[in-house]
Amino acid sequence: MLKLYKEPFVGKYHGNDSPILLGIGDICDGKNVRKAGPRGGWKPRKGCTLHNTTTIAAAPVKSLHQYTHPRNSDYHFIAQCNSNLYDATNDPPATGTTFGSSISTLAGTTSGFSDMVKEWWLYADGSGGPVVWGGDTPFCTGFVVWDNSESAYIDYTRIVSDNDSSTEAIVLGAASDVYYVCSPEIAEAITLDLGSTVNAAAATATVSSWQSGAWSDRSASDGTAAAGATHAIDGSLTWTRSANDTMRVIGGIMGYWYKVSFSGALTGSVDVISCKVICDPARMTNKWNGVYQIPTGIRFYDASATEYEDYLGQLSNVSTSQYLQLNDATTSDFIYIKSPEPLCGLGFGVVAGYEQTDNAQVDSIEYWDGDSWNAITTGIIDETLDGGADSSFAQSGTIWWNAAGLTVHKRTMPFDSGPGYWYRVSWDATLTNAGDDIRVCFITTATFPKALGAYSGVVEFKGRALLWGDTEFPNRLRFSAYDAPDCFSGDDSGYTDIFGNMERIVCVKRFYNELLVFKEHSIWLLEGYDPSTFGVARVSETVGTCAPKSVQIAEAGFPGMNVNEPLTIVAFMDTDGVYVIDGKKPRKVSGPVDHYFNTEYSTAIGASNIPDCHAHIDPLNNEYQLHGSFLETVSTLVYNYVSDEWYPPFDRNSSVLLAMSSAVTLRGTDGRYYCYAGAYTGYVARLENDTTDKNSSNQDVIITHQIKTRAISLEQKLSTTLRFDFRRANIEAQARSSGTITTKFYKDLATSGTTIAIPAAISLVNTGYNLVTDGLDVSQYDCSCFQLEFIAATADLELEIWSVLYEVEARGEIAV
């Protein structure tokens, strides 16, 4: 007798189990489909649209990044390709012919990581020091006015960078007055937003940078000039970037300073609402954090007595009653100062009323290079000089020098067995004053910020930049000073505790209020709020990640991990599969696609392809998509982290994205989420867009999508046999305006199917209705089980199928 049964597609995809063991509604094979809705059904994935219809370069797009300056709102879509960083001309979701222009040649060939710290974009890929960029026109990091009549600096840094139009800096108008603008990296422009008070007098502005210990004219063009008067209108002072610019300290701020001076007096003061700079992406220069340290040793060498007198106790506190007497100190005398780190400045506190007044200046700072004392005699900036610049120790101040390129080594001294960095200060004439009494009451040190080495990645954590990939400490994270991502010197910066053995850290992700730290064979947590509370905890002893770019965060409910509350999870790939972790313990979730990881199967990922696997989160579809070179017809494995299930793999065999080299989820200029992928061929494409893929000629490529049912058999109840005849199959699917699908029948787990189209191929057309239930007449005899495969391989045809109805004939009572 004939019986009709319904197989609703309410189950899951199981690519690694025997089809005959699957439950009602499960499927065993397919491609390019995802669940139609929470309750089941299958529908095709969307296609892609080329972001750039011509290649960036004949090279892989190794990584994609998005950066928007939080206060200036300039949007940047950045691609790492051919050892360059490219900034897109068309910001997502807009498209164009070319991708954009190179903004940096500092990228490497390994996929890079990036993050925004404060308002700066930081990037690292292991090829060199971190790259830093502030976008089109970041705020300056220092703005200081020199009032020559008062011999005083006025610091307006906060006022010109507070993004508040009601606050203004005052640039003084005397011809001898100047102002200084600081950029975090070498600059090529200063952009001024002037207030209501501007200059109307004929005068020109000169921009100078600090080079070789002196100010050097940059021959700037003045966009603030009107009718021969500089600083008359809003505009920019622009010049050709010079690689010879060097850092210095003004007003306690270290950076690349630019002096703006005038050819004559202005009509009066000029109000400056905001000051911005233009600087290219650059290797981040490490900077002093502005905090002075106490020396670990101070000795005064009295040549007449040949004695090294110890003054550490007297000069390491703020008391004018204890001091070093420098009167009659000769050119043969020295001040020796010891530090645990190399230095770039020494601060001297001179007691008021006991200043040095004779024509004698500090002319040499010496350091130990390993076998001898080396003298720094040029480029010394002496803030202790008097107004005539002929008397050192005439006031409290810091003596600075450019320590870049100096080879300084620790040593002991005959009077001090503790190793340290020793410096000695000398002068060119005997020190004296009218009262024969010169008192220095304290000495402080400014730590030299050693150039940063190569790092593999960067992440923001608690207002700091944290770097991984340190060559000396591969099992530690290096952290910057608070709110100073370019400062890795001083007591507020340093290294975390060790994360286990010396195996290198390969990836770090923010996770709730902590950091998840991945090594190849273990996972760790970094907890705490500042260096004093940072703590390391091991999460996994044996599971880690072999593919750093596969680690992705999904901030959505995950019922499989905890049914009581929605959780954030991190998904990642290890050599044996895909795991998720909720911060406690990892859980392996890749059972249905285990044949891509288990080397017992011929479909397992090749060992050489494992490190290049990468992933992105599709928040609109709640999917973790893992990309790599799996098989010729498989480019993406898809995991729904909300429903805890895998979908049949995505195949982009004919697409420009056959081999995806990178992917990213970002917010477009409209605030919506978009997913983009980079290709090994130099293209970038927007995913989940359109009904077709694209090839390198930007032509449509059909997305063939299909599903294959489980092996359906019969239960023996009152029957005398388990075999049956298959008579008819119908589908319940979304009706379309046109199109037919291919149906294949597989008898008894046959390796190849038989295409059935009697009386005709299943049509998806049912005009005026959303449901189509077309079917086929089938005569397949003596079956133990069967499978049906439904295939749509027509351009723009999308098969959304909800269930299959089938008719079988057997003796006795039967049930499915």
N, C-alpha and C positions, 0 to 999 in steps of 0.2 A: 504494500500500500504506500501511497505518496504522502510525505509529510513535509511541511514547510517550517523552516527554522530561521531565526534572526540572530546574526552575529553583530552586536553593536560594538563599535570601536571605542570601548571605554577602558581598555587595558593599556599596557605600556609596550615599549620596544625592548626586545631581548635579542641582541645579536649574537649572544654567546651560548645560548641554551638550545637544546634540541627542540625543534618546532612542535614535536608531538607532546611535549611536556608543558606547553604554555597554557594559560588559562583563557577563559572566554574574553574576547576583545583584545587580546595581545597580538602583536605582530612580530615576525621574526626577521624581516628584512625590509629594505626600502632606501630611499635617498631623497634629499632635498625637501623634506616635509617636517612640520612641527605640529603640535597639538592645535586643533581648531579652537578649543576652549577648555576651561577647567574640567568639564564633564566628559570630554573625549572628542573623537573625530580627528581627522588629519587634513591639513591644508599645506600648500607649498610655501617654502621660504620665498622671500622677495629677492629681487635681483640686485644689481648694482649700477651706479652711474659714475662715469669717470669724472674725477675732480679736475684733472688735467688731461687733455686729449693728446698731448705730446709728453714724452718722457722727461723727467727731471734730468736724468743722465742714464747711461747704459750701465746701471749698477743697482743693487737692491736698496729699497727704502728700509733702512735698518730699524728706525723707530719714528714714531709720530708723537707730537706734543702740542698742547694748547696752553697759552698764557695770555691772561688779560690783566693789565695793570689795574689794581683795585681802585685807585683814585683817579687815574687819567683815562681809564676805560679803553685804551687802545688794545685791540684784539689781534692775536697772532696765532696762526696755525703753522707749526714748524715741523719740517721733515729732515731727518738725518739721512743723507744719501751721498755716496761718493766722497766720504770724508769731509762733507760740508754740512752746514745747517742752513736750510732754506726757509724763508718766510713767505707764506702764501700771498699771492696778489689778491685772490678771491677768498674771503673768509666764509667758512661753512655757514649755511648750506649752499652758498653760491658756487658756481663752477667757472672754468675758464679754459683757454687753450694751453697756456703754460702754467706750471705750478706757482712759480715766483722766482725770487732772486736770492742768491747766496748772501747770508749776513755774517757767516763765519766759516773759516777753513780749519777750525780747531776740533772738528769731530773726528772720531776714529772709525774703525770698521766693525767694532763690536756694538751691539745695541745699547743705547744710552738710557739713563734714568734722569728724571727731572722732577723738580718740585718748586713751589713758590715759598720763599722764606721772607717774612715781612712783606715787602712789595717787589722783591727781586726774584727773577727767574734763574734758578741754578740748574746746571746740567753737568753730568759726568758719565763717561763711558770707558774709563780706564786708559785712555790714550794720553792723558796729561792731567794737569790740575783742573779743578772744576771751572766751568765756564759760567760767567754771571752776565746778566743783561737786565736792564730796567725798561725795555721797550723803547718807544719812539722818543719820548722826552721825560725822563725821570726827574724828580726833584733833586736839587743839589744836596750834598751831604754836609756842606759848610758854607756860611755866608758871613764874612767878618769885615767890618768897616774900620779903617785906620784913621783915627782923628789925629792929625799931625800936631795940632795946637796943644793937645793934651798928652801926646805920646802914649795913646791908649787904643786898644782894640775894643770894638763893640760887637758882640756876637748876636747876629740876627738869624741864626740858622733855623731855629724853630719857627720864627715868624714867616719866613719866605717859603717854608715847606709845609705849613699847616693847612693849606687848601682853604684858607679863610680870607675872603676878600676884604674883611674889615680890619685886618692887621697889616701893618706896613713896616718895612725896613727903611731907614733914612740914610741915603748916600750923601755924604757931605760934599759941599761944592767948592771948597778951596782947591787951588791948583795942586797943592802938595798932599791933598787927601787922596786916598786910594781905597779900593775894596777888593776883597779876595773871594773867589768862588771855588768850592771844593767839589770834585767829581770822584766817585769811587774808583773809576778806571780812567785811562787816558781819554780826554774829551776832544771834541771838534766844534763845539758850539755852546754858547750860553744864551738861553732864551729868557727874556725879561717881560713880565707883565707889570707895567708901571701904573702908579696911582694918579691922582689928579694933579699932583705937583711934579712938573717935569722941567727939563732944561730948555732954555730958549737962546742961550749964548752960544756964539760960534766957538766950538771946541771939538776936538777929535778924541776918540778913545783908543787906547792901545792895550791889547791883551798880551800878557807875557806868561810863559810857563816856566817851571823850575827845571833847569837842565845844568848838570855838572856844577852844582852848587851856586848857581846864579840865575837871575831872571833873564829869559830870552824872548824877544819879540816874536809873536806868531803871525804878524802881518794880517790881522783879522779884517774881514769886511764887516761894516757896521750897518745892520738892519734897523737900528734904533735911531738913526740920524734923520733929521728933516731940516732942510734949508741950512745945512752946514752945522747944525747943532746936534751933538750926540745925546743920547738918552732923552729924546724928545717924544718918541712914540714907542709903542710896544714893538718888539722885534727881537732879532737874534744877532749876536756877535759870532761870526763863523770864521773858521780857519782850517787849514789842512792839518789833519792829525799827524802828530810827530811821535814816533816811537822812542825818541830820546827824552821825553818828559819823564820826570821822576817824582816820587812822593816826598813830602815833607810834612812837618807839623806846624800848624798855626792855630792858636787858641785851643790847644789841647786836642785837636782833631787831625788825624793822619789821613792823607789822601793825596790826590793829584790837584794841587792848588793852581789857580790862574789869577793873576793880578790884573786888575783893570785900573788904568791910570788915565789922566786927562792932560791935554796939551795946554789948557788954561783953566781959569776959574769958570764954574758954571753960574747960572743966574742965582742959584741958591741950592738948597738940598733937593734931592730927587727921591720920591717915594717909590718903593719897589714892593708890589703885592706878592709876587711869587718869582722864584728863580729856578729854572730847570736847565738841564744839560743834555747834550747828545753825546753818547758814547757807544761804540760798537760792542757786540758781545766779545768778551775777552777772558783770558785766563784770570781767575780771581786773584788779586794781590792780597796777601795776608797783611793785616793791619794791626797796629797797636790799639788796645782797647781803651786808652785814655786814663788808665789807672796806674799810678806810680807804685813801685814796690820798695820794700826796705832792703838795703844791701845785706849780704851775709858776711861782709868783712870790710872794714875801713882802716887804712893805715896811712899815717903821714910820715913820709921819709924825710928826716932832717939830715941833710948832707953834712952839716957842720959837726953833728954828733954821731953820724953814721948809725942812726937808730930808726927803727920802724915803730912809731908810736901808735898804739891801738886806740881808735876813737869810735869803735862801733857802738858802745854803750852810750856815749855822749851824743852822737849824731843820728841815732835812730829813734829819737823821741822829739816831741815838739816843745822844747824848753830852751829859752834864750839864755838861761843861766849856765848851760853846759854847751861848750862850743870848741871849735878848732881855731886856734890863734894863727892867722896867716901873715901877720905883720912881719916884714923883713924876710919873707919866704923868697928864696933866690931861684935862679933858673936851674940850679942843681937839685932842688927839692921837688918832691912829687906827692900827689895824693893818690893812693892805691885804693881801688874799689872792687869788691868781689860780688859776683852775682851767680845764681844757679842757672841762669839762661843768658845767652848773648844779649847785648844791649844796643840801643840806638840813641840813648840820651841819658844825661845825668842831671838831676835837679839839685840846685844848691840854695839853701835858705840862708840869707845874709841878714844879720841882726840890724834893725834900723838904727842909724846913727853910728854904725861901725863899718861902713862900706869902704871898699878900696877906691882910691881916687887918683892914683898915679897912672902914668901912661904905660900900662902893662896889660897885655891880653893873653888869654889862653890860646896858645898857638899849636898845641899838639895833644891829641888823644891817642894813646898807644894801647895796643892789644897784643896778646900772645898768639902767634900763628903756629905754634908747635915746636919751634926751635929758637925763636928770637922775638923781640918786641918790634912791632911794625907801627909806624906813626901815621895817623890821619892828620894831615896839615891843611887840606883844602876842603871847601864845602862845609866848614864848621859854622853852625848857626848858634851864636852865643847870645842868649836872652839875658845874661847877667851884665851885659855891657851898658854903659851910661849913654846918654843922648848923643854924645860926640863919638861914640863907638871906639873909644880908646882905652877904657878902663873896665876890665873884667871884674867880677865880684862887686860891681857897683850897685847891684840890686839882686833880689831873689829872682831866680829864673832857671831855665833848663838849657843846657848846652847839647845841641843835636848834631848828629852826623849821619851820613848815608852809609848804612851798614850792609847794603846789598852787595854781594860779591866778596865780602870779607871772609876769610877762613880763620875762624876763632876756635881755639881749643882750650879745654880745661887744663889746669895745672895746679900743683901745690906750690907753696912758697916756704922759704926757710923758717918763717914765723907762723905758718898756718899749714897743717898737714891735711886739711880737708880740701879736696879738689873743687875748683870753681873757675868761672870765667873772670879773669883779672884784667882790669883796665887801670892805666895811670895817666894822670892829668898833669901837664906842666905849662909854663907861661914864659913869655919872652923877655921879661924884666922883673926886677925885684918888686914885690907887692908892698905898698905902704899907703898911709894916709896921714893927715895932719896930726891926728892923735896917737899915731903909732899903735893903733888897735883895730885890727880887722877880724871880725868874728863870723864864722860859718857855723850855724847852730844845727843844721840837719842836712843830710844828703839822701836823695831818693834816686831810684833807677827807672828807666823806661825800657821795657823788654823789646828786643828787636823781633819783629814778626818774620820768622823764617819762611821762605817761599814754600808753598804747598806742593807736594809731589802729586803723582798720578793717583786718582781715585776712580772707583768703578761705578759709584752711585751716590745719590744724595737724597735726604728726606728731611722734612721739617718736623721738629718735635719740641713742644713747650717753648716756642719762641727762639729755637736754636736750629742751626744747620748741622745735621749729622752726616758724616761721610763714612763710606765703607770701601774696602779695597786697599787699606794702608799696607805698604810693602814691608814695614818693620813690624807692625802689629796687625796681621790679617784677621785675627780673632777678636778685635776690639773695634768699637765705633769711636770716631773722633768727633767731638762736639765743639761748636763755636761758643763765643760769649753770648749771653742773653741779649736778644734784640740786635745782635750785631753779626749777621751771617758771614761777613768777611773778616772776622777777627778770631783767629785761632792762636792767640798768644795771651799770656797773663793767667792769673789764678782762676778766672771764671771760665776758662776753656780747658780742654784736655782730652783724655781718653776714658772711656768707660772701663769697667772691670772686664775680665776676659770672658768670652763665651766659649767655654770648654777648651779643647786643645787648639793647636795652631792652624787647624783647617780654616780656610778663608770663609768669610761671610760673603754670600752671593746676592742676597736681596733683603730689603727691609721695608716693611709696610706699617703705616699707622693703623692701629686696631683699638677701637674705643679710646681709652686714655693711656694706651701703652704702645709699644712697638713690638711687632713680631719680627724676629730676626732669623733668617734662614741661612743654614749652611747646607752643604750637599748631603750630609747624613744626620742632621739634627735640627731642631727648631727651639728657639729661645724667646723669652719675653724680657723686654727692658721696661722696668717700672720706675716710678718716681717723678718728682716735679723739678728738681734741680740737681746739680752734680752731687750735692751732699746726701741726697735721698735716692739717687739712681741705684737700682738693684737688678741683678740678673737672675732669671729663673729658667731652668730647663723645662721644656714642654714635651719634647720627643727625643728619645735616645737613638732611634735608628731611622726614622723617617725624616727626610729633608726634601730639597728640590734639586733636580738635575737641570732644570730649565728655568732660570731666574725670571724670564719674561712671562712665564705661565702663571705667576702668582698674582691673583686678583681678588679684590674685596667686593663682596656683595652685601649691600645694606638693605636687607629685606627679610621677612619672616622665613624661617627654615624649620618647618614642623618636624622633620626627621631628626633634628638635633635636640629640640626641647619643645614639647607640646604646650608648655605653660606660657611662653612668651616669645615674641618674635626676636630673632637674633641676627647679628651681623656675623657673617662667616667669611673665611678666606679659602678660596679654592686654589689648588696648585697641582702640578704634575711631578711625580717622582718616576724613577725608571720602571717601577712595577705597576703604575696606574695613577689615577687621579684621586686626590684626597680633599676633604674639607676639614677645617678646624674652627672651633668656636672659642679658641683661647685656652682650652683645657687640654684636650687630646685630639689628635687627628683621627679621622674616620675615612676608610677607603670606600669610594662610591662607584668605582668604575667597572663593577662586575659585568653589566650588560655589554661593555665594549672591551672586555679583557683581552680579546684576541688581537688588539692593537698593541698590547704591552707584554703579553706572555710569549716568550720566545719559543714555546712549543708550537706556536702557530706561524705559518708562513707570512701572515699579515702583520706581524709585529714590526714596530718602528725600528728602522736601522739604527745602530748605535751612534753612527756619525750624525744622524739627524736629530737626536734627542736634545742636545743643548740649544738648538735653534727653535724648538717649539715655543710658541707664545700664545697668549690668550687675551681676550677682552670680555667685558661684561656688557650684555645687551639689556639695559634696565627696562626697556619697553616690553620685552618678551621674557624677562626673568631668566636669561640664559647665560651660562658660562660657555664660551665658544673657544675651543682649543684648536689652534692651527699648526700645521706642520706638514712634512713630507711623509705621509702615512702610506698611501698607495697611489697608483696612477690616477684613480678615479675618486679618491677621498682627500679632501684638503682640510676639513673641519669636523671635529667631534663636538656634539652639542649636548649640554647638560642643563636641565631646568632645575635650578636650585630651590625653587619654591615647592614644586611638586615632587622633587627628589626622583627624577627620572631622566633617562637619556632618550634622545631622538635618533632616528637613522642619520648617518653622517651626511654632510653637505658635500656635493660634488661640483667642482668648478673646472671640470676637465677642459672645456673649450674657452674658458674665460681668461681675461687678462690677469685674473687673480687665481689662476691654477696653483701657483706657488706664492702664497702670501708670506711676506717677510716681516710684517709688523701689523699691529692693529691698535686702535685707541677708541675709547668712548669719550665724547666731549659735549659740551653745550655750545650750540651755534650762537650766532649773533642775535638770534631771536629767542634765546633762552631755552630752547628745546634740546633734548638729547639726540645725538647722532653717533653712528658708528662708522669709522673709516678704517680702511686697510691699505697698507703699502705692499707693492709687488716687487718681486725680484727683478722685474723688467723696468723699474723706475717710474711706474704709474702709482697714483693714489686714487682710490675709489671710495665712494660712499656706499655702504652696505644697506641692505633692507630698503631698497628704493627701486621702483619700477618692477615690471613683471619679467624682465629678461636680464641676463648678464651682458657684459660688453667685451669685445675683443680689442686688440691693440689698434684697430682701425675705427674704433668707436661704433662698431656695428652690433646689432642685437645678436645675442647668443641664446638659443632656447634653453630653458631650465627644464630638463627632463626630471619629473618627479613621480615617485611610485611608492606603493606599499605592497607588502606580501603578507598574507594572513598566516596565522599559526596553522599547523597540520590538524585539521578537524576530522575527528573520527566519532564512532558511536559507542555508547555504553550498552552493554548486554543486560537487559532486564528480562523481558519475556520472549526474547528473540532466540532463534535457533542458530543465528549466524551474526558475525560482526561485519560482514561485507555488505555493500550496498551499491546501488547505481545512482550516479549523480545526474539530475535531469535539468535543472534550471538555476540561474543565478541572477539576482537583481541587486541594484545598489540604491541606497538612499543618499543623495548628494545635493549640493547646492546647484540649482539650475543656472545655466549660462545662456547667453544669447546665441552662441554657436559652439561647435566643437564636439568631437567624439574621443573616446579613450580606448586604449588597447587593453584587452583582458586576456590573461594567460591562466591555463589550468595545469596544476601539477598533481599527478596521481602518485600516491604512495611515496612521497618525498623524492620525486624524480629530480634529476639534476638539471633538466631543461624542461621548459613548459611548452604547452600547445596553445597557440593563439586561437581563440574562439570568437566568431563573429557571425553567429546565426540567430536571427535572420540578417543582422547587421551589427556593426560595432555599436557599443553602448553610446547613446547620444546624451549630451548634457542639456539639451534644449527642451524647455517646457515653458513656452511663452505665457507670460502673465502670472507665473508661479515661481516661488523660490525653491521648491522641492522637485527633484526629478527622481523617478523610480524605474528607469529603463532597465531592461535585462536581456539575457541571452538564453537561447535554448541549447542545452548541452546534453549529449548522450555519451557518458563515460561510464563503462560497466565494470563491475567486480572490483570496487575500490575498498581499500582498508582505511584510507584517509585521503584528504585532498587539501590543496592550497590554491588560493586565488591571488593573482597579482594584477593590480590595476596601474596602468601607466599612462601618463599624459605627456606627450612629447611634441606639442604644437606651440608655436610662439604665442605668448600672451594668454594661453589657455591655463586656467588655474582650477585644478581638481580639488574640491573640498568635499571629502567623503565622510559620512557618519556611520553607516552600517552596510552590511551585505545580507541579503536574504537568499536562502538557497533551498532547493527542493530535492529530496533524495527518496529513493524507494528501496525498501528492505522488507524481509518477512518478520512478522511478529511486532511487538511493541518496541519502539526504539526511542531513545532520548539522547540529547546532546549534553 
